[in-house]
Amino acid sequence: MLVWERPEPPNRPVPASLSRERIVRAAIDLADADGLEAVSLRKVATALDVRPMRLYGYIAGKEELLDLMVDAAYAEIRATGDGWREALRSHAEATRRAAHEHEWLADLLGGRPQLGPHALASGETVLAALGDVDVDSVMPMVAAVKAYVIGAVRREIAERRAERATGMDEKHWQAALGPYLQRTLATGRFPALATVVRDAAHLDADQTFRIGLDFLLDGIEARVSR
């Protein structure tokens, strides 16, 4: 029986009250502070001031704990607005915000079926907004936007982690690598790249995400309107 269907054991106030919600909250706090590598049943139990074996009455192991953590994050992801385009956009932006709030979520999105109650409710709001779209097009549309969001978010989080690890932000990287890039482009071997570097607008992460999402939604709209 999946964790979503399995009842919790009766609450025992002594020596410390416990619930799946408290376990998941403690795990999320650990992951928010120090990443997924900081999450173990032992560390969660220590944070809750209980013995690790008590957790097994509520979860079967770490994999179930990760599933519960992802589902808790989905409580923050909701589609809003009228029509399929605004629903897909708002869901994409809400997913991105949640991943920026909980960096560990970027490591788990797309890696396993998301069948918890919050994930299903989140998906339901999107699918309901796509009610006028041909039923055979619904899942490819959702999958395309999800793939874009996961890829974009993972790149952004990877850049953020690299910045923390090296202490170098984008300006520092540009200063360090700029002379090499200028020498390389000056050889004339990469004319298209040189044009983009020289003439294209340099967008920040928010602008890049939203413009890329617009490109994708424009393509979907052209396909749907045929």
Helices and strands as residue ranges (DSSP letters): H 20-34, G 36-38, H 41-48, H 52-55, H 62-74, H 83-101, H 104-108, H 117-129, H 135-166, H 170-185, H 191-199, H 205-224
